[in-house]
Amino acid sequence: MRGARHSRRKSYRAQWFSVTALAVLGVVMVVHPETGRQQNLASQFAADERRVAGAPVEEPKVAPGQGPTATFTTPLRPAPTLPKGAKPNVTVSTGRLAVVGGFSKANGVREKLTYRVEIEEGLSVDGAAVAATIHRTLTDPRGWQAIHPVSFERTDKPDADLRIILATPTLTDKLCLPLVTGGEVSCRVEDRVVLNAKRWMYAVPAYAGQVDLYRSYLVNHEVGHALGHGHSTCAQKNTPAPVMLQQTKGLAGCLPNAWPTIKAT
């Protein structure tokens, strides 16, 4: 039974987590299929903000094609609490990840895709609340489960199919290499879905304060990459944006939309 389950998981991973691997001196570097198109996204996003502010804009820099070199531990930790009146921290990096303990059952009957939630220590967020938001998004009837033969189940076990990580901009940049996130955007690389805590906390101006909606978009967009989806464009202005549009950078005339099943009519 265990062997059959392991075989199904391997088969499922092979189906959805298709990547290109380059071996250099015995070290494997995993490259996101969208690398070519995403590499300059973060620097462009930051440049757009500087242009609005009237500040000079530097040419984007491309990071070396290397994966993260740091070792990140993932012990189980209780959810952090924020003292009353303290300023939230979403930028000061400790570089240490902790798994959010617990289990959230799949609500579908299709093949299970297991994931675990990891949060950088020191972030001023409630780990249990973050995990609940992620699971609610992934199991929403408007989400990927309505399109793909998959049901999402949260675990805290090390053999999870997918790691969904909330990290400071600094750690996001490291975990996303060789993609360039520039402290501003999020990414998916191999089995890692890395959510930038700055974006999680403050969203983007285009969402006009709808932080909860943006968080659902963020999860669905990056998990969409893990399911094999590339980026989309805004095909018709004033209609819901495709969830795979890079909405963090802008809506290109479309309206904010967090759900893959909601499309332009």
Backbone as CSV, one residue per row, in Angstrom:
resi,resn,N_x,N_y,N_z,CA_x,CA_y,CA_z,C_x,C_y,C_z
1,MET,0.834,-1.210,0.000,0.000,0.000,0.000,0.861,1.250,0.000
2,ARG,1.865,1.247,0.882,2.760,2.388,0.964,3.520,2.571,-0.339
3,GLY,3.973,1.428,-0.926,4.711,1.514,-2.178,3.856,2.054,-3.296
4,ALA,2.572,1.632,-3.346,1.666,2.121,-4.395,1.425,3.602,-4.241
5,ARG,1.237,4.060,-2.988,1.018,5.486,-2.764,2.239,6.293,-3.175
6,HIS,3.428,5.772,-2.813,4.654,6.454,-3.196,4.774,6.541,-4.706
7,SER,4.401,5.466,-5.399,4.456,5.460,-6.864,3.528,6.486,-7.464
8,ARG,2.311,6.609,-6.904,1.373,7.609,-7.422,1.900,9.007,-7.211
9,ARG,2.509,9.247,-6.014,3.037,10.573,-5.757,4.147,10.920,-6.733
10,LYS,5.032,9.947,-6.988,6.106,10.202,-7.938,5.544,10.505,-9.315
11,SER,4.532,9.755,-9.720,3.912,9.977,-11.016,3.261,11.341,-11.083
12,TYR,2.604,11.729,-9.991,1.917,13.013,-9.974,2.913,14.153,-10.023
13,ARG,3.991,14.010,-9.234,5.021,15.048,-9.270,5.589,15.202,-10.670
14,ALA,5.840,14.082,-11.311,6.396,14.132,-12.661,5.456,14.835,-13.619
15,GLN,4.163,14.668,-13.398,3.182,15.265,-14.300,3.102,16.776,-14.126
16,TRP,3.083,17.250,-12.863,2.813,18.665,-12.636,4.066,19.494,-12.417
17,PHE,5.116,18.912,-11.823,6.288,19.706,-11.521,7.382,19.463,-12.550
18,SER,7.097,19.833,-13.786,8.045,19.670,-14.881,9.021,20.823,-14.866
19,VAL,10.312,20.542,-14.764,11.330,21.579,-14.726,12.492,21.163,-15.612
20,THR,13.404,22.103,-15.835,14.619,21.828,-16.576,15.782,21.830,-15.609
21,ALA,16.572,20.761,-15.576,17.678,20.670,-14.629,19.003,20.728,-15.373
22,LEU,19.958,21.479,-14.802,21.291,21.596,-15.378,22.289,21.152,-14.332
23,ALA,23.081,20.104,-14.619,24.059,19.600,-13.661,25.415,20.224,-13.956
24,VAL,25.994,20.896,-12.960,27.297,21.516,-13.108,28.176,21.036,-11.964
25,LEU,29.207,20.289,-12.279,30.117,19.743,-11.283,29.370,19.012,-10.186
26,GLY,28.355,18.286,-10.570,27.629,17.477,-9.605,26.558,18.211,-8.847
27,VAL,26.365,19.530,-9.111,25.332,20.296,-8.426,24.186,20.513,-9.391
28,VAL,22.964,20.198,-8.972,21.809,20.329,-9.853,21.168,21.682,-9.629
29,MET,20.970,22.443,-10.709,20.285,23.720,-10.641,18.950,23.566,-11.321
30,VAL,17.853,23.890,-10.618,16.524,23.750,-11.186,16.067,25.090,-11.702
31,VAL,15.630,25.118,-12.949,15.295,26.358,-13.616,13.816,26.375,-13.941
32,HIS,13.142,27.437,-13.565,11.728,27.604,-13.835,11.507,27.752,-15.338
33,PRO,10.483,27.131,-15.904,10.240,27.260,-17.331,9.991,28.696,-17.768
34,GLU,9.573,29.560,-16.831,9.273,30.928,-17.187,10.473,31.847,-16.972
35,THR,11.678,31.292,-16.717,12.819,32.108,-16.353,13.052,33.241,-17.329
36,GLY,13.057,32.944,-18.622,13.375,33.963,-19.617,12.465,35.153,-19.562
37,ARG,11.164,34.891,-19.330,10.209,35.987,-19.329,10.088,36.673,-17.982
38,GLN,10.449,35.976,-16.881,10.241,36.549,-15.556,11.463,37.248,-14.995
39,GLN,12.648,37.030,-15.558,13.865,37.474,-14.905,13.876,38.963,-14.593
40,ASN,13.325,39.788,-15.487,13.383,41.220,-15.286,12.122,41.790,-14.654
41,LEU,11.164,40.941,-14.266,9.895,41.420,-13.735,10.092,42.286,-12.515
42,ALA,10.888,41.791,-11.553,11.038,42.522,-10.301,11.680,43.876,-10.517
43,SER,12.753,43.929,-11.330,13.421,45.198,-11.564,12.523,46.153,-12.327
44,GLN,11.702,45.623,-13.243,10.761,46.480,-13.962,9.719,47.037,-13.012
45,PHE,9.221,46.190,-12.091,8.204,46.618,-11.141,8.748,47.736,-10.266
46,ALA,9.963,47.546,-9.751,10.572,48.574,-8.919,10.823,49.844,-9.721
47,ALA,11.230,49.687,-10.994,11.472,50.845,-11.840,10.195,51.633,-12.069
48,ASP,9.076,50.935,-12.252,7.797,51.617,-12.433,7.468,52.473,-11.220
49,GLU,7.716,51.924,-10.018,7.435,52.683,-8.810,8.331,53.911,-8.709
50,ARG,9.614,53.778,-9.117,10.517,54.919,-9.055,10.133,55.984,-10.067
51,ARG,9.642,55.544,-11.235,9.208,56.527,-12.239,8.039,57.354,-11.720
52,VAL,7.101,56.690,-11.036,5.965,57.415,-10.475,6.435,58.443,-9.467
53,ALA,7.455,58.077,-8.689,7.979,58.980,-7.672,8.919,60.028,-8.248
54,GLY,9.264,59.929,-9.530,10.156,60.884,-10.156,11.614,60.620,-9.888
55,ALA,11.949,59.449,-9.339,13.333,59.114,-9.024,14.025,58.531,-10.248
56,PRO,15.369,58.633,-10.304,16.087,58.042,-11.437,15.952,56.537,-11.451
57,VAL,15.949,55.980,-12.637,15.775,54.545,-12.806,17.068,53.938,-13.328
58,GLU,17.583,52.932,-12.606,18.792,52.242,-13.044,18.434,51.090,-13.963
59,GLU,19.380,50.663,-14.761,19.187,49.499,-15.606,19.071,48.262,-14.729
60,PRO,18.165,47.321,-15.061,18.014,46.113,-14.242,19.268,45.277,-14.249
61,LYS,19.537,44.632,-13.113,20.686,43.750,-12.986,20.221,42.307,-12.991
62,VAL,20.958,41.464,-13.648,20.616,40.050,-13.720,21.491,39.286,-12.751
63,ALA,20.870,38.515,-11.887,21.618,37.737,-10.906,22.308,36.567,-11.571
64,PRO,23.416,36.097,-10.971,24.077,34.897,-11.502,23.131,33.717,-11.484
65,GLY,23.297,32.815,-12.427,22.401,31.647,-12.529,22.740,30.591,-11.511
66,GLN,22.508,30.905,-10.240,22.787,29.970,-9.164,21.562,29.808,-8.295
67,GLY,21.412,28.615,-7.730,20.335,28.387,-6.783,20.731,28.896,-5.414
68,PRO,19.831,28.833,-4.428,20.145,29.292,-3.076,21.296,28.495,-2.486
69,THR,22.212,29.180,-1.783,23.363,28.500,-1.193,23.173,28.262,0.303
70,ALA,22.226,28.972,0.930,22.025,28.802,2.364,21.224,27.536,2.650
71,THR,21.418,27.016,3.845,20.633,25.858,4.285,19.531,26.352,5.205
72,PHE,18.288,26.026,4.852,17.150,26.518,5.615,16.518,25.361,6.383
73,THR,16.484,25.482,7.690,15.866,24.452,8.505,14.372,24.718,8.620
74,THR,13.604,23.661,8.830,12.158,23.821,8.901,11.577,23.087,10.109
75,PRO,11.940,23.520,11.335,11.351,22.884,12.512,9.912,23.344,12.700
76,LEU,9.145,22.585,13.462,7.796,23.019,13.816,7.897,24.107,14.873
77,ARG,7.144,25.186,14.669,7.155,26.301,15.608,5.720,26.765,15.862
78,PRO,5.432,27.255,17.062,4.115,27.855,17.290,3.988,29.163,16.531
79,ALA,2.759,29.576,16.252,2.538,30.833,15.541,3.051,31.992,16.387
80,PRO,3.794,32.958,15.780,4.299,34.098,16.541,3.172,35.034,16.936
81,THR,3.379,35.771,18.019,2.410,36.775,18.444,3.074,38.143,18.403
82,LEU,2.296,39.176,18.060,2.820,40.530,17.932,2.402,41.342,19.148
83,PRO,3.365,41.883,19.919,3.003,42.697,21.086,2.139,43.889,20.676
84,LYS,1.233,44.287,21.550,0.325,45.386,21.250,1.111,46.655,20.961
85,GLY,0.787,47.308,19.849,1.437,48.554,19.473,2.740,48.382,18.725
86,ALA,3.232,47.143,18.590,4.503,46.921,17.878,4.303,47.066,16.376
87,LYS,5.322,47.520,15.693,5.264,47.681,14.253,5.487,46.329,13.577
88,PRO,4.613,45.936,12.649,4.780,44.629,11.989,6.103,44.545,11.241
89,ASN,6.742,43.393,11.327,7.965,43.163,10.555,7.666,42.268,9.368
90,VAL,7.910,42.779,8.174,7.813,41.947,6.979,9.069,42.066,6.130
91,THR,10.093,42.763,6.646,11.289,43.001,5.837,12.594,42.554,6.491
92,VAL,12.678,42.540,7.826,13.930,42.172,8.493,14.059,40.657,8.491
93,SER,15.088,40.167,7.806,15.209,38.731,7.552,16.055,38.014,8.587
94,THR,15.535,36.896,9.082,16.332,36.005,9.930,16.951,34.883,9.098
95,GLY,16.363,34.593,7.945,16.864,33.520,7.092,16.478,32.134,7.554
96,ARG,15.620,32.031,8.597,15.233,30.726,9.130,13.752,30.470,8.854
97,LEU,13.459,29.297,8.336,12.087,28.915,8.047,11.563,27.953,9.110
98,ALA,10.295,28.082,9.420,9.647,27.164,10.356,8.360,26.655,9.728
99,VAL,8.114,25.361,9.859,6.898,24.753,9.343,5.731,25.099,10.262
100,VAL,4.604,25.456,9.670,3.379,25.650,10.445,2.777,24.268,10.704
101,GLY,2.727,23.874,11.941,2.221,22.553,12.277,0.733,22.423,12.028
102,GLY,0.299,21.219,11.698,-1.122,20.980,11.522,-1.449,20.297,10.206
103,PHE,-2.718,19.987,10.066,-3.206,19.199,8.936,-4.556,19.761,8.523
104,SER,-4.748,19.991,7.214,-6.030,20.451,6.678,-6.446,19.492,5.580
105,LYS,-7.519,18.804,5.800,-7.951,17.729,4.921,-8.395,18.248,3.554
106,ALA,-8.123,17.458,2.529,-8.607,17.763,1.182,-10.123,17.645,1.149
107,ASN,-10.753,18.495,0.338,-12.209,18.426,0.238,-12.672,17.832,-1.087
108,GLY,-11.746,17.242,-1.832,-12.090,16.629,-3.114,-11.789,15.147,-3.110
109,VAL,-12.207,14.468,-4.162,-11.998,13.023,-4.260,-10.926,12.687,-5.290
110,ARG,-10.374,13.697,-5.926,-9.345,13.456,-6.934,-7.993,13.235,-6.277
111,GLU,-6.988,12.977,-7.104,-5.635,12.721,-6.611,-5.174,13.838,-5.687
112,LYS,-4.671,13.485,-4.496,-4.243,14.489,-3.528,-2.881,15.050,-3.901
113,LEU,-2.779,16.362,-3.804,-1.491,17.038,-3.875,-1.261,17.622,-2.494
114,THR,-0.260,17.115,-1.788,-0.005,17.580,-0.433,0.929,18.777,-0.457
115,TYR,0.726,19.674,0.477,1.603,20.837,0.599,1.798,21.148,2.073
116,ARG,2.907,21.783,2.381,3.105,22.276,3.738,3.413,23.770,3.679
117,VAL,3.067,24.467,4.737,3.281,25.905,4.824,4.488,26.164,5.713
118,GLU,5.397,26.978,5.208,6.583,27.372,5.964,6.641,28.895,6.013
119,ILE,7.006,29.429,7.162,7.056,30.877,7.354,8.403,31.265,7.940
120,GLU,8.972,32.341,7.418,10.251,32.789,7.954,10.063,33.276,9.387
121,GLU,10.921,32.811,10.268,10.856,33.230,11.662,11.106,34.728,11.775
122,GLY,10.354,35.374,12.643,10.506,36.812,12.843,9.455,37.635,12.124
123,LEU,8.762,37.058,11.148,7.695,37.789,10.478,6.535,38.026,11.441
124,SER,5.939,39.200,11.350,4.822,39.546,12.232,3.506,39.064,11.631
125,VAL,3.371,37.765,11.537,2.151,37.166,11.015,1.759,36.001,11.914
126,ASP,0.495,35.653,11.879,-0.012,34.496,12.598,0.073,33.302,11.655
127,GLY,0.948,32.360,11.948,1.175,31.229,11.059,-0.078,30.430,10.778
128,ALA,-0.886,30.201,11.819,-2.114,29.426,11.636,-3.087,30.157,10.720
129,ALA,-3.155,31.491,10.849,-4.045,32.274,9.994,-3.564,32.267,8.543
130,VAL,-2.261,32.350,8.342,-1.711,32.285,6.987,-2.041,30.942,6.350
131,ALA,-1.821,29.857,7.100,-2.108,28.519,6.578,-3.592,28.364,6.254
132,ALA,-4.458,28.929,7.096,-5.898,28.837,6.849,-6.288,29.580,5.582
133,THR,-5.693,30.751,5.361,-5.974,31.522,4.147,-5.539,30.755,2.910
134,ILE,-4.354,30.158,2.956,-3.849,29.401,1.819,-4.755,28.210,1.515
135,HIS,-5.154,27.480,2.551,-5.989,26.298,2.315,-7.378,26.696,1.819
136,ARG,-7.912,27.759,2.370,-9.221,28.235,1.909,-9.161,28.630,0.431
137,THR,-8.070,29.244,0.026,-7.899,29.628,-1.379,-7.793,28.406,-2.273
138,LEU,-6.960,27.441,-1.889,-6.711,26.283,-2.740,-7.920,25.365,-2.856
139,THR,-8.793,25.379,-1.865,-9.952,24.487,-1.898,-11.239,25.217,-2.281
140,ASP,-11.136,26.487,-2.631,-12.303,27.265,-3.037,-12.867,26.706,-4.350
141,PRO,-14.175,26.638,-4.508,-14.759,26.108,-5.752,-14.422,26.930,-6.992
142,ARG,-13.942,28.149,-6.805,-13.529,28.969,-7.949,-12.072,28.724,-8.333
143,GLY,-11.385,27.840,-7.586,-9.956,27.658,-7.755,-9.562,26.546,-8.703
144,TRP,-8.288,26.113,-8.571,-7.699,25.144,-9.507,-8.357,23.779,-9.418
145,GLN,-8.942,23.438,-8.285,-9.561,22.118,-8.162,-10.723,21.931,-9.132
146,ALA,-11.313,23.040,-9.594,-12.407,22.947,-10.563,-11.889,22.702,-11.977
147,ILE,-10.577,22.863,-12.173,-9.989,22.760,-13.507,-9.091,21.548,-13.633
148,HIS,-8.344,21.239,-12.579,-7.365,20.156,-12.596,-7.870,18.947,-11.806
149,PRO,-7.442,17.760,-12.173,-7.816,16.549,-11.425,-6.989,16.423,-10.146
150,VAL,-7.156,17.387,-9.239,-6.311,17.466,-8.062,-7.140,17.972,-6.888
151,SER,-6.805,17.525,-5.693,-7.359,18.087,-4.462,-6.188,18.382,-3.533
152,PHE,-6.220,19.534,-2.892,-5.099,20.006,-2.081,-5.284,19.626,-0.621
153,GLU,-4.235,19.094,-0.022,-4.280,18.702,1.384,-3.031,19.218,2.084
154,ARG,-3.233,19.947,3.193,-2.087,20.491,3.930,-1.580,19.483,4.941
155,THR,-0.275,19.419,5.052,0.390,18.545,6.004,1.578,19.301,6.580
156,ASP,2.187,18.763,7.613,3.444,19.333,8.096,4.582,18.322,7.954
157,LYS,4.353,17.300,7.139,5.341,16.245,6.944,6.405,16.660,5.925
158,PRO,7.613,16.138,6.070,8.699,16.530,5.157,8.539,16.027,3.737
159,ASP,7.663,15.038,3.492,7.537,14.499,2.140,6.387,15.146,1.366
160,ALA,5.970,16.352,1.768,4.911,17.056,1.049,5.322,17.286,-0.404
161,ASP,4.339,17.264,-1.306,4.624,17.480,-2.722,5.070,18.912,-3.007
162,LEU,4.557,19.857,-2.235,4.772,21.274,-2.512,5.043,22.005,-1.211
163,ARG,5.982,22.948,-1.256,6.261,23.812,-0.121,5.755,25.216,-0.450
164,ILE,4.856,25.736,0.362,4.379,27.106,0.178,5.001,27.937,1.288
165,ILE,5.855,28.872,0.907,6.732,29.571,1.837,6.410,31.063,1.850
166,LEU,6.210,31.621,3.033,6.058,33.070,3.198,7.362,33.594,3.770
167,ALA,8.001,34.507,3.045,9.345,34.945,3.427,9.514,36.439,3.190
168,THR,10.469,37.019,3.909,10.810,38.420,3.693,11.328,38.617,2.274
169,PRO,11.340,39.865,1.786,11.908,40.105,0.456,13.334,39.569,0.304
170,THR,14.144,39.702,1.355,15.534,39.240,1.276,15.612,37.735,1.080
171,LEU,14.873,36.981,1.883,14.907,35.524,1.758,14.191,35.076,0.489
172,THR,13.138,35.783,0.098,12.469,35.481,-1.174,13.455,35.540,-2.325
173,ASP,14.277,36.583,-2.355,15.267,36.710,-3.427,16.209,35.513,-3.464
174,LYS,16.606,35.001,-2.304,17.529,33.861,-2.252,16.839,32.575,-2.697
175,LEU,15.620,32.360,-2.193,14.913,31.116,-2.513,14.455,31.064,-3.967
176,CYS,14.321,32.219,-4.588,13.809,32.269,-5.960,14.902,32.177,-7.018
177,LEU,16.163,32.282,-6.633,17.233,32.171,-7.626,17.094,30.876,-8.426
178,PRO,17.363,30.886,-9.720,17.975,31.963,-10.509,17.017,33.042,-10.985
179,LEU,15.745,32.994,-10.626,14.836,34.085,-10.964,15.208,35.323,-10.157
180,VAL,14.992,36.482,-10.738,15.297,37.740,-10.073,13.996,38.358,-9.569
181,THR,13.818,38.391,-8.248,12.587,38.930,-7.680,12.762,40.338,-7.115
182,GLY,13.995,40.799,-6.961,14.258,42.194,-6.637,13.599,42.700,-5.371
183,GLY,13.270,41.817,-4.437,12.640,42.239,-3.199,11.187,42.630,-3.336
184,GLU,10.606,42.465,-4.536,9.259,42.982,-4.784,8.226,41.910,-5.124
185,VAL,8.619,40.870,-5.822,7.639,39.918,-6.323,7.870,38.527,-5.734
186,SER,7.014,37.597,-6.101,7.058,36.223,-5.603,7.460,35.286,-6.740
187,CYS,7.538,33.991,-6.458,7.983,33.080,-7.513,7.559,31.653,-7.203
188,ARG,7.791,30.791,-8.186,7.748,29.343,-7.994,8.986,28.756,-8.650
189,VAL,9.745,28.002,-7.895,10.927,27.305,-8.393,10.877,25.871,-7.869
190,GLU,10.872,24.913,-8.773,10.780,23.495,-8.437,9.579,23.253,-7.525
191,ASP,9.793,22.705,-6.318,8.648,22.426,-5.442,8.378,23.570,-4.477
192,ARG,9.027,24.715,-4.681,8.868,25.862,-3.793,7.946,26.916,-4.409
193,VAL,6.886,27.248,-3.701,6.072,28.418,-4.020,6.431,29.452,-2.963
194,VAL,7.122,30.517,-3.363,7.645,31.497,-2.418,6.815,32.772,-2.516
195,LEU,6.148,33.129,-1.426,5.287,34.308,-1.373,6.022,35.416,-0.633
196,ASN,6.155,36.549,-1.280,6.857,37.689,-0.703,5.990,38.310,0.396
197,ALA,6.509,38.355,1.635,5.730,38.851,2.773,5.353,40.320,2.624
198,LYS,6.160,41.078,1.912,5.825,42.490,1.667,4.544,42.595,0.850
199,ARG,4.434,41.753,-0.149,3.229,41.743,-0.974,2.056,41.150,-0.186
200,TRP,2.312,40.101,0.594,1.258,39.466,1.388,0.632,40.475,2.354
201,MET,1.462,41.315,2.948,0.973,42.262,3.944,0.284,43.467,3.303
202,TYR,0.856,43.983,2.215,0.402,45.267,1.674,-0.240,45.178,0.290
203,ALA,-0.214,44.025,-0.350,-0.777,43.844,-1.694,-0.114,44.824,-2.665
204,VAL,-0.850,45.282,-3.672,-0.343,46.237,-4.664,-1.418,47.298,-4.890
205,PRO,-1.039,48.500,-5.366,-2.015,49.579,-5.553,-3.194,49.200,-6.440
206,ALA,-2.975,48.367,-7.445,-4.049,48.017,-8.380,-5.210,47.311,-7.689
207,TYR,-4.959,46.706,-6.522,-6.024,46.020,-5.799,-6.796,46.938,-4.843
208,ALA,-6.391,48.197,-4.776,-7.137,49.237,-4.055,-7.557,48.800,-2.650
209,GLY,-6.615,48.237,-1.901,-6.890,47.871,-0.525,-7.533,46.512,-0.320
210,GLN,-7.809,45.772,-1.387,-8.418,44.443,-1.262,-7.317,43.406,-0.981
211,VAL,-6.756,43.468,0.222,-5.601,42.642,0.558,-5.956,41.162,0.540
212,ASP,-7.114,40.800,1.073,-7.495,39.384,1.105,-7.646,38.817,-0.302
213,LEU,-8.233,39.601,-1.198,-8.382,39.150,-2.584,-7.023,38.990,-3.237
214,TYR,-6.123,39.942,-2.975,-4.777,39.848,-3.552,-4.048,38.612,-3.037
215,ARG,-4.207,38.289,-1.765,-3.542,37.101,-1.224,-4.010,35.840,-1.944
216,SER,-5.299,35.762,-2.218,-5.802,34.605,-2.966,-5.218,34.587,-4.371
217,TYR,-5.110,35.766,-4.986,-4.474,35.836,-6.309,-3.038,35.330,-6.229
218,LEU,-2.298,35.801,-5.220,-0.890,35.452,-5.089,-0.714,33.943,-4.994
219,VAL,-1.522,33.300,-4.162,-1.445,31.845,-3.999,-1.807,31.147,-5.303
220,ASN,-2.923,31.540,-5.911,-3.377,30.865,-7.130,-2.424,31.080,-8.295
221,HIS,-1.834,32.256,-8.389,-0.909,32.524,-9.495,0.334,31.638,-9.392
222,GLU,0.960,31.614,-8.213,2.208,30.855,-8.080,1.951,29.348,-8.076
223,VAL,0.867,28.891,-7.467,0.533,27.468,-7.544,0.155,27.105,-8.976
224,GLY,-0.427,28.057,-9.711,-0.720,27.825,-11.130,0.529,27.484,-11.917
225,HIS,1.647,28.145,-11.590,2.918,27.788,-12.238,3.298,26.348,-11.907
226,ALA,3.104,25.954,-10.645,3.432,24.582,-10.242,2.572,23.564,-10.974
227,LEU,1.386,23.970,-11.390,0.495,23.082,-12.133,0.751,23.136,-13.639
228,GLY,1.744,23.896,-14.039,2.140,23.901,-15.439,1.673,25.075,-16.258
229,HIS,1.118,26.108,-15.638,0.594,27.243,-16.383,1.645,28.341,-16.527
230,GLY,1.717,28.926,-17.723,2.569,30.073,-17.964,1.790,31.361,-17.791
231,HIS,2.422,32.475,-18.130,1.776,33.766,-17.953,0.756,34.056,-19.055
232,SER,-0.239,34.857,-18.700,-1.282,35.273,-19.624,-1.224,36.785,-19.811
233,THR,-2.023,37.287,-20.740,-2.133,38.723,-20.975,-3.582,39.150,-20.789
234,CYS,-3.794,40.445,-20.675,-5.149,40.991,-20.588,-5.689,41.090,-22.009
235,ALA,-6.617,40.212,-22.347,-7.136,40.164,-23.713,-8.247,41.172,-23.940
236,GLN,-8.960,41.567,-22.892,-10.092,42.480,-23.044,-10.174,43.394,-21.834
237,LYS,-10.010,44.685,-22.050,-10.008,45.643,-20.945,-11.369,45.670,-20.239
238,ASN,-11.305,46.039,-18.958,-12.498,46.151,-18.105,-13.216,44.812,-17.904
239,THR,-12.478,43.726,-18.047,-12.983,42.391,-17.724,-12.023,41.775,-16.702
240,PRO,-12.445,40.719,-15.990,-11.556,40.124,-14.983,-10.223,39.665,-15.585
241,ALA,-9.152,40.029,-14.929,-7.821,39.647,-15.393,-7.637,38.141,-15.265
242,PRO,-6.951,37.498,-16.205,-6.592,36.094,-16.012,-5.736,35.950,-14.754
243,VAL,-5.933,34.883,-13.999,-5.165,34.724,-12.777,-3.677,34.566,-13.084
244,MET,-3.333,34.136,-14.305,-1.928,33.986,-14.657,-1.341,35.253,-15.290
245,LEU,-2.116,36.346,-15.346,-1.547,37.651,-15.673,-0.663,38.077,-14.509
246,GLN,0.443,38.731,-14.788,1.336,39.205,-13.731,0.714,40.448,-13.083
247,GLN,-0.301,40.223,-12.288,-1.081,41.324,-11.737,-0.305,42.153,-10.722
248,THR,0.734,41.590,-10.146,1.573,42.360,-9.227,2.235,43.512,-9.960
249,LYS,2.541,43.325,-11.214,3.194,44.371,-12.016,2.178,45.349,-12.591
250,GLY,0.948,44.918,-12.772,-0.082,45.787,-13.325,-1.194,44.968,-13.942
251,LEU,-2.344,45.611,-14.160,-3.508,44.907,-14.691,-3.710,45.126,-16.185
252,ALA,-2.957,46.045,-16.790,-3.012,46.272,-18.238,-4.430,46.553,-18.738
253,GLY,-5.239,47.174,-17.898,-6.595,47.501,-18.295,-7.646,46.534,-17.813
254,CYS,-7.236,45.362,-17.321,-8.187,44.392,-16.776,-8.545,44.739,-15.332
255,LEU,-9.470,43.997,-14.764,-9.907,44.203,-13.388,-9.273,43.155,-12.477
256,PRO,-9.060,43.480,-11.194,-8.457,42.502,-10.286,-9.265,41.212,-10.234
257,ASN,-8.561,40.083,-10.256,-9.226,38.784,-10.196,-8.270,37.752,-9.611
258,ALA,-8.752,37.005,-8.632,-7.909,36.026,-7.944,-8.171,34.597,-8.357
259,TRP,-9.165,34.348,-9.230,-9.648,32.985,-9.416,-9.479,32.503,-10.853
260,PRO,-8.923,31.309,-11.018,-8.692,30.779,-12.377,-9.957,30.446,-13.136
261,THR,-11.068,30.243,-12.445,-12.313,29.894,-13.145,-13.095,31.117,-13.595
262,ILE,-12.719,32.301,-13.136,-13.408,33.536,-13.537,-12.675,34.116,-14.729
263,LYS,-13.366,34.215,-15.843,-12.738,34.643,-17.085,-13.546,35.769,-17.711
264,ALA,-12.925,36.442,-18.681,-13.602,37.509,-19.412,-14.800,36.925,-20.173
265,THR,-15.911,37.662,-20.178,-17.106,37.199,-20.881,-17.366,38.058,-22.103
